[in-house]
Amino acid sequence: MTAQTIRAQAQQPLPAQMYDMLNAHMLVQALHVAASLSIADFLADGSKTVEELAQASSSDRASLYRLLRMLAGAGVFAEEASGRFTLTPLGSTLRTDTPDSVRDWALFIAAPPVWAAWSNLLHSIQTGESAFEHTFGMRLFSYMTDHAELGAAYNNWMAKQSALQNGAVLASYDFSGQPKVVDVGGGQGATLAAILEANPEARGVLFDLPQVVSDVTFPESVAKRSEVVGGDMLESLPAGGDVYILKRILMDWSDDIAARALRNCRDAMTESGKVLVIEPIVAESNEPGVSRFLDMTMLVMQGGGRVRTQDEHRVLFEAAGLQLTRIIPTASPLRLVEGARRI
């Protein structure tokens, strides 16, 4: 739910506002189904009849029409007078291969296992435990290892989101004075590659679990300045880095584990080195924002994970022997939390 939606709802009587909130799950599930059936892809080259869409998606014609009609009311599709449906600019974000696609998130966030975990939100609130672990008896990442379809949707979204946000990160932080950049938990290396592309004098180290980085290849333009190292961030990190990046990593973990990872960064970095935590931050005010919803997602899906406030980051840094030097906004939900050795 966006801030714009919340403001629009605020113009309605209070019972109507609450009614819309209570019905939000219906829209999420409808978007998930539309994404699963690839409706936006089928409409990418022009309008289609319900019959054509039903045949292409192996769906019941009457039921599909009701879904399309509902989503047309939400601005995702548009129904023409002829009964044909077209794709709106908003609906285009559910296409598969577009730069601004969010289809993979639609596939993940309302998938049956994720939905089942959210149905146990009460358990998380009363115990502080992950609802996902309570529901399935294992952490999300372990579950996705055995359920490739859910894992693919999650990993594809992480890669897509990283690509969308890398430009905002590079526009907000000057890496030119950092000869050696170490990307901790950097996955397939998209963020590190973007940094090295923009800073031809820099060298980079991609560090993640061995099974994650076993088949990573960098673009030819940065390959000679890149090194791939497999390991565990809770054990030790490659030494001698000038800046250690942890992008959307600490939010997955408890304070104890996050502080240990930061402490390992401190121990490995140069004397004048920096740590750069890149993730959303929960604002102190009541202004609506995606970080508050993402924080609840971490509570439900990741045991110990949380989206932290500025003060919580400061405490975390101090526990690791670091001092928070500044927080830099970006043109995205991400913030850059910079730290250095505590004096």
GIRA-V948254 format. One record per pair of residues at least 24 apart in sequence whose ideal C-beta (glycine too) atoms are under 6 Angstrom apart, sorted by the first residue. I is the first residue (numbers start at 1). J is the second residue. D is the distance in Angstrom with one decimal. If there is no record, write none. Layout:
i-><I;I>
j-><J;J>
d-><D;D>
//
This chain:
i-><3;6;28;29;30;30;30;31;32;32;35;35;35;35;40;40;40;40;41;41;43;44;47;47;49;104;104;104;104;105;107;108;108;108;111;117;118;121;124;124;130;131;132;133;140;162;162;165;165;166;166;168;168;168;169;170;172;172;173;175;178;178;179;180;180;181;182;182;182;183;184;184;184;185;188;189;191;193;193;193;196;196;205;205;207;233;234;237;237;239;241;242;242;243;243;244;244;245;246;247;248;250;251;251;251;252;252;253;254;258;259;259;259;262;263;266;266;266;274;274;275;276;276;277;278;278;280;280;281;281;282;282;290;313>
j-><288;288;110;110;67;70;71;106;106;110;94;103;106;107;87;91;94;95;95;96;87;95;84;86;84;153;156;157;160;157;153;153;154;157;150;300;300;300;299;300;303;300;301;303;301;190;191;332;334;191;194;330;331;332;330;198;328;330;336;199;242;243;242;241;242;243;238;241;244;245;233;244;246;249;216;216;247;218;219;222;222;225;229;238;238;261;260;264;268;268;269;270;273;274;276;269;275;276;277;278;279;277;279;305;307;302;305;304;304;316;316;319;320;320;320;320;321;322;338;340;339;336;338;337;334;336;307;333;310;335;307;309;333;337>
d-><4.7;5.0;5.1;5.4;5.9;5.7;5.7;5.1;5.4;3.4;5.2;4.9;3.8;5.4;5.9;5.4;3.9;4.6;5.6;5.5;4.0;5.8;4.2;4.5;5.4;5.1;4.2;3.8;6.0;4.8;4.0;4.2;5.2;5.9;5.5;5.5;5.8;5.9;5.2;5.6;3.8;4.5;4.9;5.3;5.2;5.0;5.8;4.7;5.6;5.6;4.2;4.1;4.5;4.0;5.9;5.3;5.3;4.4;5.5;4.9;4.4;4.4;5.5;4.9;4.9;5.4;5.7;3.7;4.9;4.8;5.4;5.7;5.0;4.2;5.7;5.3;5.6;5.6;5.8;5.5;4.0;5.7;5.9;5.0;5.9;4.9;5.5;5.0;4.2;4.7;5.3;5.7;5.3;4.8;5.6;5.7;5.0;5.1;5.1;4.1;5.1;5.8;4.9;5.8;5.5;5.3;4.7;5.8;3.1;5.7;5.6;4.3;4.9;3.5;4.2;5.8;5.1;5.6;5.8;5.5;4.4;5.9;5.5;4.1;5.5;5.7;5.3;4.8;6.0;4.5;5.4;4.9;5.1;5.1>
//
